[in-house]
Amino acid sequence: MMTRRTFFKNGSLALVSLGFAPAFFTRAAQAARAKRKVLVTVFQRGAVDGLNMIVPFGEAEYYKARPSIAIAKPGQNGGALDLDGFFGLHPRMASLEPFFKRGELAIVTATGSNDPTRSHFDAQDYMESGTPGRKSTREGWLNRYLHAREHEEASTFRAVSLTKQLPRALQGPAPALAIDQLDRFGLRAGDRGDSMESSFEAQYAAAADSLLKPTGSEAFEAVKQLRSVDLTKYAPANGAIYPNSGYGQALKQIAQLIKADMGLEVAFAESGQWDHHANETPQLANRLDDFSSGIAAFAQDLGDKMADVMVLTMSEFGRTVAENGARGTDHGHGNSMLLLGGGVNGGKVYGTWPGLAREQRYQNRDLAITTDFRDVFSEVLQKHMGAIDISNVFPDYAGGKTLGLIK
């Protein structure tokens, strides 16, 4: 006889083809929800060039290694935006400069995974699983955190990814949703986009199997709960203007969920096309404009709510220190991460700078890593989200240094 647990495993696969994420099922949230912190993670897929994003203009070797693609020093035409006399923002990230100056944005440099892979697939998998070098890990680090902190008031929308598929970081036993477009969330008939809610819900209502009906009810409860919010009339606050890109609209929808008090605790968004092996300069400029404008609009839109919301950005690895013959950069190692909001100790670039001289580079070619990405993740979970024991979130990781990123 089929059990409810078996249906969770097998029936969820059927719902995937209808537009649902694998880990859809969760208890409906009818009770009043306590005020909770929110973590918004942004993955820059493709390995952003962190050295041209957070520019080490005070490092002479940077300019020697990049004669044609280095960002000029502050004060020069197209120059970096000075942060602390050594590091600067790419000029197309000007929208984030005020947040840094006000102490609301922090940057961690020379960070990443201690695994040497230069495979996009493997590096993304390791960062999202939180277990570098281990391909056997089944759950993502965000899912393990959610599972460890399950609570009675958990909302159907506790964990949401604004992507077509559930990202690796949110896969696991804790319920999570993948919603590409909030206004299209529901059951769809194949690729036609036709709503099946009425007919499918009717089938559940008529079903005699009392074991499956509660599961179906939970699915439709999520749809109804979201449909109760008038998404079409949403207007960003404080003059915020989001980019029209899929990434920008994803951040806008996350802001909608937060403002609608849907019980969101963890959100995921991604920005792609960062793999610039050739002709990097114009491509990176456009991508960084979209990336930073989205985050700035999100923070501006939420206003005072940012005190309880933190944005954390990451990318699977960095790029080579030296430019290649096609005026691009190849797969590297160390990179930079950004943290905004949520009581961050901003206005500072964190991390030990290893230098860019050839003998200081990782394998004589890349920015060396001095801060394990799990140090950053751990501090965010503990200081912002209130986690106490993270040993199960990052297994086989003894823990490293505390950077002091959060007040």
C-alpha positions in Angstrom: 0.0 0.0 0.0 1.3 3.5 -0.9 2.2 5.5 2.2 2.1 9.3 2.5 5.9 9.3 2.7 6.1 7.3 -0.5 3.8 9.8 -2.2 6.1 12.6 -1.1 8.9 10.9 -2.9 7.1 9.8 -6.0 4.1 12.1 -6.3 6.4 15.2 -6.1 8.1 14.0 -9.3 4.8 14.2 -11.1 4.2 17.7 -9.8 7.6 18.7 -11.2 6.3 18.2 -14.7 3.4 20.4 -13.9 5.6 23.2 -12.7 6.3 22.4 -9.0 9.6 22.2 -7.3 10.6 18.7 -5.9 10.6 19.8 -2.3 7.3 21.5 -2.5 5.3 20.0 0.3 5.1 21.8 3.7 2.6 22.5 6.4 0.3 25.4 5.7 0.9 28.5 7.7 -2.3 29.6 9.2 -1.0 30.8 12.6 0.4 34.3 13.1 4.1 34.4 12.3 6.8 35.8 14.5 9.1 38.4 13.1 12.1 36.6 11.6 15.3 37.5 9.8 15.5 37.0 6.1 18.6 35.8 4.1 18.7 36.5 0.3 21.5 34.7 -1.5 22.5 35.8 -5.0 24.7 33.4 -7.0 26.8 34.9 -9.8 27.0 31.8 -12.0 29.9 31.5 -14.4 32.7 32.8 -12.1 32.8 36.6 -12.0 36.1 38.3 -12.4 36.4 39.5 -8.8 39.6 41.4 -9.5 37.7 43.7 -11.9 34.7 43.8 -9.7 36.5 44.7 -6.5 39.6 46.4 -7.9 42.9 46.2 -6.0 44.1 49.5 -7.6 46.8 49.8 -4.8 48.5 46.6 -6.1 51.1 47.3 -8.8 51.1 43.7 -10.0 47.4 44.1 -10.9 48.2 46.5 -13.7 51.3 44.6 -14.8 49.2 41.4 -15.3 46.3 43.2 -17.0 47.7 45.8 -19.4 44.5 46.1 -21.5 41.6 45.1 -19.2 42.6 46.5 -15.8 40.3 49.1 -14.3 42.0 52.4 -14.1 42.8 54.0 -10.7 40.4 56.3 -9.1 40.3 59.8 -10.5 41.2 58.6 -14.0 38.9 58.2 -16.9 36.8 55.1 -16.3 38.5 54.6 -13.0 37.5 52.6 -10.0 35.4 54.1 -7.2 37.8 54.4 -4.2 36.6 52.4 -1.1 39.6 52.5 1.3 42.7 53.7 -0.6 43.6 50.2 -1.9 40.3 48.7 -3.1 37.7 50.2 -5.4 34.4 49.3 -7.0 34.1 48.8 -10.7 32.7 52.1 -12.0 29.5 50.5 -13.2 28.8 49.5 -9.6 28.3 53.1 -8.6 24.8 52.3 -7.4 26.3 50.4 -4.5 28.9 53.0 -3.5 26.5 54.9 -1.2 25.7 51.8 0.8 29.4 51.2 1.4 30.0 54.7 2.4 27.1 54.5 4.9 28.5 51.3 6.4 25.6 49.1 5.0 27.7 47.1 2.6 30.7 44.9 3.4 33.0 43.1 1.1 35.1 40.0 1.7 38.0 39.5 -0.7 40.3 36.5 -1.4 37.5 34.1 -0.4 36.3 30.9 -2.0 36.6 27.1 -1.9 39.7 25.3 -0.9 39.0 22.7 -3.6 41.3 23.2 -6.6 38.7 22.4 -9.3 38.2 24.8 -12.2 35.0 23.1 -13.4 32.0 25.3 -13.2 29.7 22.4 -12.4 31.8 21.0 -9.6 32.7 24.3 -8.1 29.1 25.4 -8.0 28.0 22.1 -6.6 30.6 22.3 -3.8 29.7 25.9 -2.9 26.0 25.1 -2.8 26.4 21.8 -0.9 28.8 23.5 1.5 31.1 20.5 1.3 34.1 21.3 -1.0 35.5 18.2 -2.7 32.7 15.9 -1.7 30.4 14.9 -4.5 28.4 12.5 -2.3 26.6 15.2 -0.4 22.9 15.1 -1.2 21.6 18.2 0.5 22.4 21.9 0.0 23.8 24.0 2.9 20.7 26.3 3.0 18.4 23.2 3.2 20.4 21.7 6.0 20.1 25.0 7.9 16.3 25.1 7.3 16.0 21.4 8.4 17.9 22.0 11.6 15.7 25.0 12.5 12.2 23.7 11.6 9.5 25.4 13.6 5.7 25.2 14.0 5.1 28.6 12.4 7.0 27.7 9.2 5.3 29.2 6.2 4.6 27.5 2.9 6.9 30.2 1.5 9.6 29.8 4.1 12.2 29.1 1.5 11.8 30.3 -2.1 14.0 30.3 -5.1 13.1 32.7 -7.9 14.4 30.2 -10.5 12.9 27.6 -12.9 14.5 24.8 -10.9 15.3 24.4 -7.3 19.0 25.2 -6.8 21.4 22.8 -5.3 21.7 24.9 -2.2 18.0 24.4 -1.3 17.7 20.7 -2.2 17.1 18.4 0.7 14.4 17.3 3.2 13.3 20.8 4.3 10.4 22.1 2.1 11.4 24.7 -0.5 9.8 26.2 -3.5 11.1 27.1 -7.0 8.9 29.8 -8.5 10.1 31.3 -11.8 7.3 33.9 -11.8 5.0 34.6 -8.9 2.1 35.6 -11.0 2.3 32.3 -12.9 2.7 30.1 -9.8 0.3 27.1 -10.0 -0.3 23.9 -11.8 0.3 24.1 -15.6 -0.6 21.7 -18.4 2.7 20.8 -20.0 4.3 23.6 -21.9 1.1 25.3 -22.8 0.9 27.3 -19.6 -2.9 26.5 -19.3 -4.1 26.5 -15.7 -5.1 23.1 -14.4 -6.0 24.2 -10.9 -9.7 23.9 -11.2 -9.8 20.4 -12.8 -6.9 19.0 -10.8 -8.2 20.3 -7.6 -11.6 18.8 -8.4 -9.9 15.5 -8.9 -8.4 15.7 -5.5 -11.7 16.7 -3.9 -13.3 13.7 -5.5 -10.5 11.3 -4.5 -11.5 8.6 -2.0 -7.9 8.1 -0.8 -7.7 10.1 2.5 -4.0 9.6 2.5 -3.3 11.7 -0.6 -5.9 14.4 -0.2 -4.1 16.3 2.6 -1.0 16.4 0.4 -3.0 17.8 -2.5 -4.7 20.3 -0.2 -1.3 21.6 0.9 -0.2 22.1 -2.7 -3.3 24.1 -3.6 -3.1 26.0 -0.3 0.2 27.5 -1.4 -1.3 28.5 -4.7 -4.3 30.2 -3.0 -2.1 31.9 -0.5 0.0 33.5 -3.2 -3.0 34.4 -5.3 -4.5 36.3 -2.4 -1.8 38.9 -2.8 -2.4 41.2 -5.8 0.9 41.0 -7.5 -0.1 43.1 -10.5 -0.5 46.3 -8.4 2.9 46.1 -6.7 4.9 49.4 -6.9 8.4 49.5 -5.5 8.9 52.1 -2.8 11.3 55.0 -2.4 11.7 55.4 -6.1 13.4 52.1 -6.6 13.8 51.0 -10.2 14.7 47.3 -10.8 16.5 46.2 -13.9 14.3 44.5 -16.5 16.5 41.4 -16.5 15.3 38.1 -15.1 17.6 38.6 -12.2 16.3 42.1 -11.5 12.7 41.0 -11.6 13.6 38.0 -9.3 14.8 40.5 -6.7 11.7 42.5 -7.1 9.5 39.5 -6.5 11.5 38.6 -3.4 10.8 42.1 -2.1 7.1 41.5 -2.8 7.2 38.3 -0.7 8.9 40.1 2.1 6.5 43.0 2.2 3.5 40.7 1.9 4.5 39.0 5.2 4.4 35.6 3.6 6.8 34.1 6.1 9.8 34.1 3.9 13.1 33.3 5.7 15.5 32.2 2.9 15.4 33.4 -0.7 17.6 32.5 -3.7 18.3 34.4 -6.9 20.9 34.0 -9.6 22.7 36.1 -12.1 24.4 34.5 -15.1 26.8 35.1 -18.0 30.0 35.8 -16.0 32.3 33.5 -17.9 34.3 36.0 -19.9 37.2 34.3 -21.7 37.3 36.9 -24.4 36.5 40.6 -24.8 35.7 40.9 -21.1 35.7 44.7 -20.6 32.3 45.6 -22.2 30.6 42.4 -21.2 31.6 42.6 -17.5 30.6 46.3 -17.4 27.1 45.5 -18.5 26.7 42.5 -16.2 28.0 44.4 -13.2 25.6 47.3 -13.9 22.7 44.8 -13.9 24.0 43.0 -10.8 24.6 46.1 -8.6 21.5 48.0 -9.8 19.4 45.0 -8.8 20.8 44.9 -5.3 20.6 48.7 -4.9 17.0 48.7 -6.0 16.1 45.9 -3.7 17.6 47.7 -0.7 16.0 51.0 -1.7 12.7 49.3 -2.1 12.7 47.6 1.3 14.0 50.7 3.2 13.9 50.2 6.9 13.0 46.5 6.4 16.6 45.9 5.4 17.5 45.9 9.1 16.1 42.3 9.1 17.2 41.3 5.6 20.6 40.4 4.4 21.8 40.0 0.9 24.8 37.7 0.4 26.5 37.3 -3.0 28.8 34.5 -4.2 30.4 33.0 -7.3 31.9 29.5 -7.8 35.5 30.8 -8.3 37.4 33.8 -9.6 39.5 34.4 -12.7 43.2 34.3 -13.5 45.2 37.3 -12.4 46.7 37.7 -15.8 44.6 38.5 -18.9 44.7 36.0 -21.8 45.4 36.7 -25.4 41.8 37.4 -26.2 41.5 40.2 -23.6 39.6 38.0 -21.3 40.4 35.9 -18.2 40.3 32.1 -17.6 39.1 30.1 -14.7 40.8 31.0 -11.5 40.5 30.5 -7.7 39.9 33.3 -5.2 37.1 35.8 -5.5 35.0 38.3 -3.6 31.7 38.2 -1.8 29.3 41.1 -0.9 27.0 41.4 2.2 24.4 44.2 2.4 21.9 45.0 5.1 20.9 43.0 8.2 23.2 44.8 10.7 26.3 44.3 8.6 29.5 45.9 9.8 29.9 47.6 6.5 32.2 50.2 5.0 35.1 47.8 5.0 36.8 45.3 2.8 37.4 42.1 4.9 39.9 39.3 4.4 43.7 39.1 4.3 45.0 40.3 1.0 47.6 37.7 -0.3 49.1 39.9 -3.0 49.3 39.3 -6.7 53.0 38.8 -7.4 53.6 35.5 -9.2 55.0 33.8 -6.1 52.0 34.9 -4.1 49.4 33.5 -6.5 47.7 30.2 -6.1 49.5 27.8 -8.4 51.4 30.9 -9.7 48.3 32.1 -11.6 45.3 32.9 -9.4 44.3 35.0 -6.5 45.0 32.9 -3.4 42.2 32.2 -0.9 42.7 33.4 2.6 39.1 33.1 3.8 37.1 29.9 3.3 33.6 30.7 2.0 32.2 28.6 4.8 33.6 31.2 7.3 31.3 33.7 5.7 28.3 31.4 5.4 28.7 30.3 9.0 28.9 33.9 10.4 25.8 34.9 8.4 23.8 31.9 9.8 24.9 32.5 13.3 25.0 36.3 13.6 22.2 37.2 11.3 19.9 34.2 11.2 20.4 33.2 14.9 21.7 29.7 14.3 23.6 28.2 17.3 25.0 24.9 16.2 26.1 24.8 12.6 28.1 21.6 12.8 25.4 19.7 10.8 25.1 22.5 8.3 28.8 22.3 7.3 29.9 18.7 8.1 33.6 17.9 8.3 34.3 21.6 8.8 35.9 22.5 12.1 35.2 26.2 11.6 37.6 29.0 10.9 38.0 32.6 11.8 35.3 35.0 12.7 35.6 38.1 10.5 33.3 40.4 12.4 31.0 41.0 9.4 27.9 41.5 11.4 27.1 43.6 14.5 
